[in-house]
Amino acid sequence: MKILITGGMGFIGSAMVRLAIHEGHTVMNIDCLTYAGNLGNVAQIKDNKNYQQTLADIRDRKSLDKIFTHFQPDAVMHFAAESHVDRSIDGPESFITTNINGTYNLLEAARNYWKNSKCFPSFRFHHISTDEVYGELGETGLFTEKTPYQPSSPYSASKAASDHLVRAWNKTFDLPTLITNCSNNYGPFHFPEKLIPTIILSALHEQEIPIYGDGSNVRDWLYVEDHAKALILTLMKGTTGSTYNIGGFNECSNIDLAIRICEILDELVPRKKAYSKLIQFVKDRPGHDFRYAIDSTKIREELGWKPLVDLDQGLQTTIKWYLENKHWWKPLLEKTPLGKKIDKNLL
């Protein structure tokens, strides 16, 4: 297939780009390279004959129309989004303009292309979203595809709005769409200000490891390469107009996660004191959802997908990747709150 991927320089998008190229698809990667976009995420495939990339912003409709006309995709996979909850609290505007207005522009560009395209019968628009649109769970229960939306943060509200737009374009205009809502991703190439990289890099620099509140908030962790495999399977075999939830079956509280990472680092890079001594509880963020957990029964039964990497295995692989790829994260670390606290001579 010829797949147009938006946000393919980001964490999950680049994992999808690498997998799609590996499986023999032709990819056009469009990204506007915000702080979280990184050319290094696709360095290993940038010279592949089936790979193209262009600098473009989904908020620019004219650029999108030109790209559709030039590339003539069989499908769109839409990853491009502002995605960090803390940043959405500090400055919501870019989340509205990118996640809502940008998705609208992409839907309209795709619809215009689809109506006049030779691939009309087989075209698909796959929108990649988050479990955060559902709000929070108590100590029990799982999110299903029928769970009502109750977003808590500007980020999750903007993603919920984009999901609604995609469904509306399917229902009103018959655009063949798919939506997937995933749990928290982790793995190589994860931007350093996210939770797991923050824990790893804070520990390695012997800095405070900040954990919100009392650390009891629970997330379901999904290894990013497992997620990419679920996404390509959904694109190929999913029923258009449908939503599929993708979870890792790896629930863990933030404090337990931090301790597990510290224990792995104690083995791999031992120091005099246990890394867990660096953990510090900090003021909780506003609207912090207590627990997320996904029921992936639908994608397992309909498409035969299940995650292959459990949390312990995935954390081992991820930590070793960060230890072996300092050249990738060192320049990025300076853009994060952690990097601003560290003496540059130590980076």
C-alpha positions as CSV (number, residue, x, y, z in Angstrom):
1,M,0.0,0.0,0.0
2,K,0.9,3.7,-0.3
3,I,0.4,5.1,3.1
4,L,0.4,8.8,4.1
5,I,1.5,9.0,7.7
6,T,1.1,12.3,9.6
7,G,3.3,12.9,12.6
8,G,5.7,10.2,11.5
9,M,8.7,11.9,13.2
10,G,7.1,11.5,16.6
11,F,7.3,8.6,19.0
12,I,4.4,6.3,17.9
13,G,4.3,7.6,14.4
14,S,7.9,6.8,13.7
15,A,7.5,3.3,15.0
16,M,4.7,2.9,12.5
17,V,6.8,4.4,9.7
18,R,9.7,1.9,10.5
19,L,7.3,-1.1,10.6
20,A,5.4,-0.1,7.4
21,I,8.7,0.3,5.5
22,H,9.9,-3.1,6.9
23,E,6.7,-4.7,5.6
24,G,7.2,-3.4,2.1
25,H,4.7,-0.5,2.0
26,T,5.4,2.9,0.4
27,V,5.3,5.7,3.0
28,M,5.0,9.5,2.7
29,N,5.8,10.9,6.2
30,I,4.5,14.4,6.8
31,D,5.6,16.2,10.0
32,C,6.1,19.8,11.0
33,L,8.9,18.9,13.5
34,T,7.7,20.4,16.7
35,Y,9.8,19.9,19.9
36,A,8.8,16.2,20.0
37,G,9.5,15.4,16.3
38,N,12.9,14.1,15.5
39,L,14.6,13.2,12.2
40,G,16.7,10.7,14.2
41,N,13.6,8.6,14.7
42,V,13.5,7.6,11.1
43,A,17.3,7.7,10.3
44,Q,17.4,3.9,9.8
45,I,15.0,4.0,6.9
46,K,15.4,7.4,5.4
47,D,17.3,6.1,2.4
48,N,14.9,3.3,1.6
49,K,13.5,3.6,-1.9
50,N,9.9,3.3,-0.6
51,Y,10.2,6.2,1.9
52,Q,9.5,9.8,1.3
53,Q,9.2,12.7,3.9
54,T,8.1,16.3,3.7
55,L,7.9,19.1,6.1
56,A,4.2,20.1,6.4
57,D,1.7,21.2,9.0
58,I,-1.7,19.7,9.2
59,R,-3.1,23.1,10.0
60,D,-2.2,24.2,6.4
61,R,-4.9,22.9,4.2
62,K,-3.2,23.9,0.9
63,S,-0.1,21.9,1.7
64,L,-2.2,18.9,2.5
65,D,-4.1,19.1,-0.8
66,K,-0.8,19.3,-2.7
67,I,0.6,16.3,-0.8
68,F,-2.5,14.2,-1.6
69,T,-2.4,15.1,-5.3
70,H,1.3,14.3,-5.5
71,F,1.5,11.1,-3.4
72,Q,-1.9,9.5,-4.3
73,P,-2.2,7.4,-1.1
74,D,-4.2,4.3,-0.6
75,A,-4.6,5.1,3.0
76,V,-4.0,7.7,5.7
77,M,-2.7,7.0,9.2
78,H,-3.1,10.1,11.3
79,F,-0.7,10.4,14.3
80,A,0.1,14.1,14.2
81,A,-1.0,15.7,17.5
82,E,0.1,17.7,20.5
83,S,0.2,14.9,23.1
84,H,1.7,15.9,26.5
85,V,-0.9,16.5,29.2
86,D,1.3,18.8,31.3
87,R,1.9,21.1,28.2
88,S,-1.8,21.1,27.5
89,I,-2.4,22.5,31.0
90,D,0.2,25.2,30.6
91,G,-0.8,26.2,27.1
92,P,-4.0,24.6,25.6
93,E,-4.1,26.7,22.4
94,S,-1.8,24.6,20.3
95,F,-3.7,21.5,21.3
96,I,-6.9,23.0,20.0
97,T,-5.4,24.2,16.7
98,T,-3.5,21.0,15.9
99,N,-5.6,18.2,17.3
100,I,-9.0,19.7,16.4
101,N,-8.5,22.1,13.5
102,G,-5.6,20.1,12.1
103,T,-7.7,16.9,12.1
104,Y,-10.6,18.8,10.4
105,N,-8.2,20.0,7.6
106,L,-6.9,16.5,7.1
107,L,-10.4,15.0,6.9
108,E,-11.4,17.5,4.3
109,A,-8.3,17.0,2.3
110,A,-8.7,13.3,2.5
111,R,-12.4,13.5,1.5
112,N,-11.7,15.7,-1.4
113,Y,-9.0,13.3,-2.7
114,W,-11.1,10.2,-1.9
115,K,-14.1,11.4,-4.0
116,N,-11.9,11.9,-7.0
117,S,-9.4,9.0,-6.6
118,K,-8.9,5.8,-8.5
119,C,-8.5,4.0,-5.2
120,F,-12.0,5.1,-4.1
121,P,-13.3,1.6,-3.2
122,S,-10.3,0.7,-1.0
123,F,-9.2,4.0,0.6
124,R,-9.0,4.2,4.4
125,F,-8.5,7.0,6.9
126,H,-7.1,5.6,10.2
127,H,-7.2,8.0,13.1
128,I,-4.9,7.1,16.1
129,S,-6.3,8.3,19.4
130,T,-5.9,7.7,23.1
131,D,-7.7,6.0,26.0
132,E,-7.6,9.3,27.8
133,V,-10.8,10.4,26.0
134,Y,-12.7,8.1,28.3
135,G,-11.7,9.9,31.5
136,E,-10.8,7.8,34.5
137,L,-11.6,4.5,36.1
138,G,-12.0,3.6,39.7
139,E,-10.1,0.6,41.2
140,T,-12.0,-1.8,38.9
141,G,-13.3,-1.9,35.4
142,L,-12.0,-1.5,31.9
143,F,-12.5,0.9,29.0
144,T,-14.4,-0.7,26.1
145,E,-15.3,0.8,22.7
146,K,-18.7,1.7,24.2
147,T,-17.4,3.6,27.2
148,P,-18.8,7.2,27.2
149,Y,-16.3,10.0,26.7
150,Q,-15.4,12.0,29.8
151,P,-12.0,13.8,29.0
152,S,-10.3,15.5,31.9
153,S,-7.5,17.6,30.4
154,P,-7.2,20.0,27.5
155,Y,-5.2,17.3,25.7
156,S,-7.8,14.5,26.1
157,A,-10.6,16.9,25.3
158,S,-9.0,17.9,22.1
159,K,-8.4,14.2,21.2
160,A,-12.0,13.5,22.0
161,A,-13.1,16.2,19.7
162,S,-11.0,14.9,16.9
163,D,-12.5,11.4,17.4
164,H,-16.0,12.9,17.1
165,L,-15.0,14.6,13.9
166,V,-13.7,11.4,12.4
167,R,-16.9,9.6,13.2
168,A,-19.0,12.4,11.8
169,W,-17.1,12.4,8.5
170,N,-17.8,8.6,8.3
171,K,-21.5,8.9,9.1
172,T,-22.3,12.1,7.1
173,F,-19.9,11.8,4.1
174,D,-19.3,8.0,4.1
175,L,-15.5,8.5,4.4
176,P,-14.1,5.1,5.2
177,T,-12.6,5.7,8.7
178,L,-11.1,3.7,11.5
179,I,-10.3,4.8,15.0
180,T,-8.0,3.2,17.5
181,N,-7.7,4.2,21.2
182,C,-4.6,3.1,22.8
183,S,-3.2,2.9,26.4
184,N,0.1,4.5,27.4
185,N,2.9,3.7,25.0
186,Y,6.6,3.2,25.9
187,G,9.8,2.0,24.3
188,P,12.8,3.3,22.3
189,F,12.7,6.9,20.8
190,H,10.2,8.1,23.5
191,F,10.6,11.8,24.0
192,P,12.6,12.5,27.3
193,E,10.0,14.5,29.1
194,K,7.5,11.6,29.2
195,L,7.2,9.5,32.4
196,I,9.4,6.4,31.7
197,P,12.2,8.4,30.0
198,T,12.1,11.0,32.8
199,I,12.5,8.2,35.4
200,I,15.4,6.6,33.5
201,L,17.3,9.9,32.7
202,S,16.7,11.4,36.1
203,A,18.2,8.3,37.7
204,L,21.2,8.3,35.4
205,H,21.9,11.9,36.2
206,E,21.3,11.3,40.0
207,Q,18.5,13.9,40.0
208,E,15.2,13.8,41.8
209,I,12.8,11.3,40.2
210,P,9.5,13.2,40.4
211,I,6.3,11.3,41.0
212,Y,2.9,13.1,41.1
213,G,0.8,12.9,44.2
214,D,1.3,9.6,46.1
215,G,2.2,7.6,43.0
216,S,-1.0,5.5,43.2
217,N,-2.3,6.6,39.7
218,V,-2.4,3.5,37.5
219,R,-1.7,3.2,33.8
220,D,-1.9,0.3,31.3
221,W,1.5,0.2,29.5
222,L,1.8,-0.9,25.8
223,Y,5.1,-1.5,24.1
224,V,5.2,0.8,21.1
225,E,6.2,-1.9,18.6
226,D,3.3,-4.1,19.7
227,H,1.1,-1.0,19.2
228,A,2.5,-0.5,15.6
229,K,1.7,-4.1,14.7
230,A,-1.9,-3.6,16.0
231,L,-2.3,-0.5,13.9
232,I,-1.1,-1.9,10.6
233,L,-3.4,-4.9,11.2
234,T,-6.3,-2.6,11.9
235,L,-5.6,-0.6,8.7
236,M,-5.5,-3.8,6.6
237,K,-8.3,-5.8,8.2
238,G,-10.4,-3.6,10.4
239,T,-14.1,-2.9,9.6
240,T,-14.5,0.7,8.4
241,G,-16.6,2.9,10.6
242,S,-15.3,0.9,13.6
243,T,-13.3,1.7,16.8
244,Y,-10.8,-0.7,18.3
245,N,-9.2,-0.3,21.7
246,I,-5.6,-1.4,22.0
247,G,-4.1,-2.1,25.4
248,G,-1.0,-3.8,26.8
249,F,-2.6,-5.8,29.7
250,N,0.2,-4.3,31.8
251,E,-1.4,-2.2,34.6
252,C,1.1,-0.6,37.0
253,S,0.9,2.3,39.4
254,N,3.4,5.2,38.8
255,I,5.3,4.5,42.0
256,D,5.6,0.7,41.3
257,L,6.7,1.6,37.8
258,A,9.4,3.9,39.1
259,I,10.6,1.3,41.5
260,R,10.8,-1.4,38.8
261,I,12.9,0.9,36.6
262,C,15.2,1.7,39.5
263,E,15.7,-2.0,40.2
264,I,16.7,-2.7,36.6
265,L,19.1,0.3,36.7
266,D,20.6,-1.1,40.0
267,E,21.5,-4.2,38.0
268,L,22.7,-2.5,34.8
269,V,24.4,0.6,36.2
270,P,25.0,0.0,39.9
271,R,25.8,2.9,42.2
272,K,26.4,3.2,46.0
273,K,22.8,3.9,46.9
274,A,19.7,2.4,45.3
275,Y,18.2,4.5,42.5
276,S,14.9,4.4,44.3
277,K,16.3,6.7,46.9
278,L,16.0,9.5,44.3
279,I,12.2,9.1,44.1
280,Q,10.4,12.2,45.4
281,F,6.6,12.8,45.5
282,V,5.7,16.2,44.0
283,K,2.5,18.2,43.9
284,D,-0.2,16.4,41.8
285,R,-1.1,17.9,38.5
286,P,-4.7,19.3,38.0
287,G,-7.3,16.8,36.9
288,H,-5.0,13.9,37.2
289,D,-7.0,10.8,36.2
290,F,-6.7,7.9,38.8
291,R,-6.6,4.9,36.5
292,Y,-6.7,3.8,32.9
293,A,-7.1,0.2,31.7
294,I,-8.3,-1.1,28.3
295,D,-10.3,-4.1,27.3
296,S,-8.8,-5.2,24.0
297,T,-11.3,-8.1,23.5
298,K,-12.6,-6.7,20.2
299,I,-9.3,-6.4,18.4
300,R,-8.2,-9.8,19.7
301,E,-11.4,-11.6,18.6
302,E,-11.9,-9.8,15.3
303,L,-8.4,-9.3,14.1
304,G,-6.3,-11.8,16.2
305,W,-4.0,-9.3,17.8
306,K,-2.5,-9.5,21.2
307,P,0.6,-7.8,22.8
308,L,3.8,-9.9,22.8
309,V,5.9,-7.8,25.1
310,D,5.2,-7.8,28.8
311,L,6.1,-4.8,31.0
312,D,9.3,-6.3,32.6
313,Q,10.7,-7.4,29.2
314,G,9.7,-4.0,27.6
315,L,11.3,-2.0,30.4
316,Q,14.6,-4.0,30.2
317,T,14.7,-3.4,26.4
318,T,13.8,0.3,26.8
319,I,16.3,1.0,29.5
320,K,19.1,-0.7,27.6
321,W,18.2,1.3,24.5
322,Y,18.5,4.6,26.4
323,L,21.9,3.4,27.8
324,E,23.1,2.6,24.3
325,N,21.7,5.7,22.5
326,K,22.9,8.7,24.4
327,H,23.6,10.5,21.1
328,W,19.8,10.4,20.5
329,W,18.5,11.7,23.8
330,K,21.3,14.2,24.8
331,P,20.3,17.0,22.4
332,L,16.6,16.5,23.3
333,L,17.1,16.5,27.0
334,E,18.0,20.2,27.0
335,K,14.4,20.9,25.8
336,T,12.9,19.3,29.0
337,P,12.5,20.5,32.6
338,L,15.0,17.8,33.6
339,G,17.6,19.1,31.1
340,K,17.3,22.6,32.4
341,K,18.3,21.5,35.9
342,I,21.4,19.6,34.9
343,D,24.8,21.1,34.4
344,K,25.4,20.9,30.6
345,N,28.9,19.6,31.3
346,L,27.2,16.4,32.6
347,L,25.0,15.9,29.5
